[in-house]
Amino acid sequence: MIALRLVISCLLALVLSAPAGAVDYHVGPGQPLAAVGDAPWASLQPGDRVLIHWRAEPYAEKWVINRRGTPEAWITVRGLPSPQGQLPVIDGRDAETAPGLNFWNEERGVIKVGGSNTPPDGLPAYIVIEGLEIRSGRPPFSFTNDGGGTSSYADNAASIYIEKAEHLIIRDCVIHDSGNGIFSGAFDGQTRDLLIEGNHLFGNGNVGSAFHHNTYTSAVGIAYQYNRFGALRAGADGNNLKDRSAGLVVRYNWIEDGNRQLDLVDGELEVAAEPGYGETFVYGNVLIESDDQGNSQVVHYGGDGGDTGLYRKGTLHFYNNTVVSTRTGNTTLLRLSTNDEAADVRNNVLYASASGDRLAMLAAAGDLTLRHNWLKPGWRDSHSGLTGTIDDDGSSILGAAPGFLDEPSQNYRPAAGAPLIEAGTLPHLATAAHPVLRHYVRHTTHEPRPTDAVVDVGAWERCPTDCLAIFTDGFESGETSEWSASVP
């Protein structure tokens, strides 16, 4: 315990002070640089930090990041908040592209990562973007491009558009009012090891479109943790978190509404060939399906491109989540695209406020394993006819209510005496590298999840007096990211 805390303290010290030889570029009122565009984006070196101070007026500026840090010296773009905690705002409306940059696809994002002529093109790496409010990359807004002309944003523009990158962290940002909140392309498998944590994403998407989302990502190795996902823009039909990655981990997030909360579908050929493509881990999340929120399916896993040969065809490991549906009509937990897709679903709260028969496990296809979940009596295999298989060993806990502390205020922790307490089972062997070690804390933060002899069902553990709190941060020991030890 002491050694682990010492390691974390050392990492924090690295974050709070620039490495020797690195430069801090302060931007804002009373700072050496007045504008974001005054920072040397084309020549940033490992360890350099662009520190953007809060001001009352948004920064109507946009730029590309296409430089490489190192595992020991990350390049950081950080917003410094006001005394009241307000984040600096980067606004895409009428934004001006930073001088001295030349890059393509300017219409795709407010902040772009990768893909430029100036700086010379390469694969950007070891970069942190944190502490900024980034907004309004969408039609009908326009901007001044790198040639001095006026351009309009594309429908699929994003607050942060990642054309290609490796070892990239997006952390503690507020991201809204764009076509996509965050977009990353796999770029033939070059985009790798993304960490998206502690962000508040809401109000993205385009009215009447199902093709734009709060996040839309593809990478080899990506983790979402501690994020708050809210509803999309009013009238938008996109999903909340849509992903086409290999090695996907979604844990300890609050994901509320959207056409689907999770849409986990097929990636391009290079991504589908990766070893981690067929194993997806979703745990410790709160997934909320409100009434009249488009599709009644909470999670889609498999593919949507039509070429079933590229579908995920593996296992969705879905455990210790708390799923709450307040739909008055039907809710379906999972759509598995074909019978080649499987889901192992255990230790989850699967709660619909409507009668038990309004909740179905599968849309139709797929191979589902159910163990030790909480459900209302009368739940159904499918609302439309089961064509797959369900292996239910009868260990589910059935009841009228799961015993939340305060359901009307969305406090879904278990109350004293709740049937969720010590009602879980051992994790699937495949999840050994992904233990449930933390709780989501409203909002965008987290705390250690205590452990005792038997795990509780759902996203939270109610701690008896003899619990042991596990202290850890970032990626847990043994998890998929090979660069986790150097994350700042």
QUIPEQUI-V293297 format. One record per run of one state. SS is the DSSP state (H for helix, E for strand, - for the rest). FROM is the first residue (numbers start at 1). TO is the last residue. If there is no record, write none. Layout:
<<SS	FROM	TO> <SS	FROM	TO>>
This chain:
<<-	1	1> <H	2	16> <-	17	23> <E	24	27> <-	28	32> <E	33	33> <-	34	35> <H	36	38> <-	39	40> <H	41	43> <-	44	48> <E	49	53> <-	54	58> <E	59	59> <-	60	60> <E	61	65> <-	66	67> <E	68	68> <-	69	69> <E	70	70> <-	71	72> <E	73	73> <-	74	74> <E	75	80> <-	81	87> <E	88	91> <-	92	94> <E	95	97> <-	98	101> <E	102	102> <-	103	105> <H	106	108> <E	109	113> <-	114	117> <E	118	118> <-	119	124> <E	125	130> <-	131	131> <E	132	135> <-	136	141> <E	142	144> <-	145	149> <E	150	152> <-	153	157> <E	158	162> <-	163	165> <E	166	171> <-	172	173> <E	174	176> <-	177	179> <E	180	184> <-	185	191> <E	192	197> <-	198	199> <E	200	202> <-	203	206> <E	207	207> <-	208	214> <E	215	217> <-	218	219> <E	220	225> <-	226	227> <E	228	229> <-	230	235> <E	236	236> <-	237	240> <E	241	243> <-	244	245> <E	246	251> <-	252	253> <E	254	256> <-	257	261> <E	262	264> <-	265	268> <H	269	272> <-	273	274> <H	275	278> <E	279	283> <-	284	285> <E	286	289> <-	290	296> <E	297	301> <-	302	307> <H	308	310> <-	311	314> <E	315	319> <-	320	321> <E	322	325> <-	326	330> <E	331	336> <-	337	341> <E	342	346> <-	347	348> <E	349	352> <-	353	355> <H	356	358> <E	359	362> <-	363	366> <E	367	371> <-	372	373> <E	374	375> <-	376	379> <E	380	382> <-	383	388> <E	389	392> <-	393	396> <E	397	398> <-	399	403> <E	404	406> <H	407	409> <-	410	410> <E	411	414> <-	415	428> <H	429	431> <-	432	437> <E	438	441> <-	442	444> <E	445	448> <-	449	449> <E	450	451> <-	452	467> <E	468	469> <-	470	483> <H	484	486> <-	487	488>>
